Amino acid sequence: MTLAVSGLFDLEPIALSWLNDKLQLTPTEIADYSPLRHIGRGSQTIVTVGSTELPELVRHSTEYAEACRGKGEAALYLSVPGRTHFTILDDLAKPYSAILSAVLEAMESV
């Protein structure tokens, strides 16, 4: 089981932004290190993102979950209310949180 949390699943938008002035991502690095471009047979994936997250991270998470399902992979998209990439993991410490419940359910099906 894979748990993806508020991820950047395609590095090309970063290469097109001011961030690339410092990162200097090459086309090869973008292709090699963008998970969206390497979806293949694997484990069940849970893609989580906070509902109050940056719009770009929400977009990345949504597109990644859709792309996984489009390739025939089991992928659950989970938007966590009131969370961002700074606070979303706090939910794993809560025994009845949506993230922990999804993880436990995925582990039971293995």
C-alpha positions, 0 to 999 in steps of 0.5 A: 500500500502506498500513501501519497501526501500532498504531493508534487507528482509532475515537476514540469510546472516547477521547471516553468516557474521562478523556482527553477532559477534555483533548482535548474531542473533538466528535461531528463530530471523532470521525466525521471523524477515525476511520479505521474510519468511512471505509473505502472503495476503496483500496490493500492495507492491512497492519495491524500491532500488537505482541503485548504491546500494550495490549489496546485497541490490539490490539482496534482493530487487529483490528477495523480489519483485519476491517472493511477485509476486510468492505468488500472491501478487501485487509487483512492483520492482523499481530501482531508477537511481543514488541512494543508501540507503542514498539518495533514499528517496530524490526522495519522495520530488520531485513531478515527481519522479518515487517513488512518481509517483508509490505511487500515482498510487498505492493509486489511485487504492485502 
